[in-house]
Amino acid sequence: MTKTLKTEMRDITSLTSDPDNARARGPRALEAIANSLKVFGQQKPIVVSPSGVVIAGNGTLDAAKQLGWAKIAVQVTALTGAEQRAYAIADNRTAELAFWNDERLIATLHEIGGKDEELLSATGFSASEIEGMRAAADEEEEPSSLNIDGQGEKNDDTADAFDSEESAYRVVASFNGLAEAEDAVGVLRSKGIDAQIIAL
């Protein structure tokens, strides 16, 4: 059983980003974290090693630096070596495995937006993402058919593959910029789809 957790404040200059961090983020992600910190403040500590290397919360540290913070709340972990690296991955991966209830999410975002636009912006959802979710929800209410060969019918070569419930599919899409790609990935992840951005 984990001992009682203790949070302490440390100088940001005493902390170091994890050099082995496998989680990458673009400008929009950093902007979203910084916006959250500005609006809500730091609501949970980042996790660091005794020597000050960030295990979980590298994005929060970068955003705090961007905002000019001098100190940040940390939780010092007792994990070492491979345990630290495994936890760093689990901290991100376990969040990815969750998915949104679109109906409730859209309703909540609509309610927040009706009261405070700044709070809506601080959720990390862009206007295009919200509209995308609304459009997707509307489409789900309408019957649709899978068009493989342009005629509205499955052709013989692909019918068996698409009939299998265990089949996995990969969709490749190109975007004009990173922000546009991040918006699309955000919508897919809100549906529980494991989406990633790959630079070409």
C-alpha positions in Angstrom: 0.0 0.0 0.0 1.3 3.5 -0.9 2.4 5.6 2.0 0.6 9.0 2.5 1.3 11.2 -0.5 3.0 14.5 0.3 3.1 17.5 -2.0 5.9 20.1 -1.9 6.7 23.2 -3.8 9.9 23.3 -5.8 11.7 25.9 -7.9 11.1 25.2 -11.5 14.7 25.8 -12.3 15.6 22.8 -10.1 13.5 20.4 -12.3 14.5 18.6 -15.5 12.2 17.3 -18.2 12.5 13.5 -18.7 15.1 12.9 -21.5 13.5 9.5 -22.2 9.9 10.8 -22.4 8.2 8.9 -25.2 5.2 11.3 -25.2 5.5 14.0 -27.8 3.2 17.1 -28.0 2.7 19.9 -30.5 2.3 23.6 -30.0 -1.5 23.3 -29.6 -1.2 20.7 -26.7 1.3 23.0 -24.9 -1.1 26.0 -25.4 -4.0 24.0 -24.0 -2.1 23.0 -20.9 -0.9 26.6 -20.4 -4.5 27.9 -20.8 -5.7 25.4 -18.3 -3.0 26.5 -15.8 -3.9 30.2 -16.3 -7.7 29.6 -15.8 -7.7 26.9 -13.1 -4.2 27.0 -11.6 -2.3 23.8 -10.9 -4.9 21.4 -9.5 -2.6 18.3 -9.2 1.2 18.0 -8.7 3.6 16.7 -11.3 5.5 13.6 -10.3 9.3 13.8 -10.1 12.2 11.7 -9.0 14.2 12.6 -5.9 16.8 14.3 -8.2 14.1 16.4 -9.8 13.6 14.6 -13.1 9.9 14.8 -14.2 8.3 11.4 -14.5 4.7 12.5 -15.1 3.8 16.1 -16.0 6.4 17.1 -18.5 3.8 19.1 -20.5 2.8 20.9 -17.3 6.4 21.8 -16.5 6.9 23.2 -20.0 3.7 25.2 -19.8 4.5 26.6 -16.4 7.9 27.7 -17.7 6.1 29.4 -20.6 3.9 31.2 -18.2 6.9 32.4 -16.2 6.1 30.5 -13.0 8.9 30.3 -10.5 7.6 27.4 -8.4 5.4 24.3 -9.1 3.8 21.7 -6.9 5.5 18.2 -7.1 5.0 14.7 -5.7 8.3 12.9 -5.2 8.1 9.3 -6.2 9.8 6.4 -4.6 9.8 4.5 -7.9 13.2 3.8 -9.5 14.6 2.6 -12.8 12.3 0.6 -14.9 9.4 1.3 -12.6 9.7 5.0 -13.3 9.7 4.5 -17.0 6.8 2.1 -16.9 4.8 4.5 -14.8 5.5 7.4 -17.2 4.1 5.4 -20.0 1.1 4.1 -18.0 0.3 7.7 -16.9 -0.3 8.6 -20.5 -1.6 5.3 -21.9 -4.3 4.8 -19.3 -5.8 8.2 -20.2 -5.8 7.3 -23.9 -7.8 4.1 -23.2 -10.8 6.0 -21.9 -13.4 7.5 -24.2 -16.1 10.2 -24.0 -19.8 9.9 -23.8 -20.4 12.2 -26.7 -24.0 13.1 -25.7 -23.0 14.2 -22.2 -19.8 15.9 -23.4 -21.5 18.0 -26.0 -24.3 18.9 -23.5 -21.7 19.9 -20.9 -19.6 21.9 -23.3 -22.7 23.7 -24.5 -23.7 24.5 -20.9 -20.2 25.8 -20.1 -20.0 27.9 -23.3 -23.3 29.5 -22.5 -22.0 30.7 -19.2 -18.3 31.5 -19.8 -16.3 31.4 -23.1 -13.0 31.5 -21.2 -13.9 28.3 -19.3 -14.9 26.6 -22.5 -11.6 27.5 -24.1 -9.8 26.1 -21.0 -11.3 22.7 -21.6 -8.9 22.1 -24.4 -11.7 21.6 -27.0 -11.6 23.8 -30.1 -14.7 25.1 -31.8 -14.0 22.8 -34.8 -13.7 19.8 -32.5 -17.0 20.5 -30.9 -18.7 21.0 -34.2 -17.1 17.8 -35.5 -18.6 15.9 -32.5 -22.0 17.4 -33.1 -21.9 16.5 -36.8 -20.8 13.0 -36.0 -23.6 12.6 -33.5 -26.1 13.8 -36.1 -24.7 11.3 -38.6 -25.0 8.4 -36.2 -28.7 9.0 -36.0 -29.1 8.5 -39.8 -28.7 5.1 -41.5 -25.6 4.7 -43.6 -24.2 2.1 -45.9 -20.6 1.1 -46.5 -19.4 2.0 -50.1 -16.4 0.0 -51.1 -16.5 0.1 -55.0 -18.4 3.3 -55.5 -21.7 1.6 -56.1 -23.0 1.3 -52.5 -22.2 -2.4 -52.4 -19.3 -4.4 -51.1 -17.2 -6.1 -53.7 -16.3 -9.7 -53.5 -12.6 -9.1 -52.6 -13.4 -7.0 -49.5 -16.7 -8.4 -48.4 -15.3 -11.1 -46.1 -12.9 -8.7 -44.4 -15.5 -6.1 -43.7 -18.0 -8.7 -42.5 -15.6 -9.8 -39.7 -16.2 -8.1 -36.4 -12.6 -8.8 -35.4 -11.1 -6.9 -38.4 -9.0 -3.8 -37.8 -8.8 -0.9 -40.2 -6.3 1.9 -40.7 -7.4 5.3 -42.1 -4.7 7.6 -43.6 -5.5 11.3 -43.9 -3.4 14.3 -44.9 -3.8 17.8 -43.3 -2.6 21.3 -44.2 -1.1 21.9 -40.8 -0.3 20.5 -37.3 -3.2 22.3 -35.7 -5.7 20.8 -38.2 -4.3 17.3 -37.6 -4.4 17.7 -33.8 -8.1 18.7 -34.1 -8.9 15.6 -36.1 -7.0 13.3 -33.7 -8.8 14.9 -30.7 -12.2 14.1 -32.3 -11.1 10.5 -33.0 -9.7 10.0 -29.5 -13.0 11.3 -28.0 -14.6 8.4 -29.8 -12.2 5.9 -28.2 -10.2 5.5 -31.3 -6.4 5.2 -30.9 -5.2 7.9 -33.3 -1.7 9.2 -33.8 0.0 12.0 -35.8 2.9 11.0 -38.0 4.9 13.6 -39.8 5.5 12.8 -43.5 
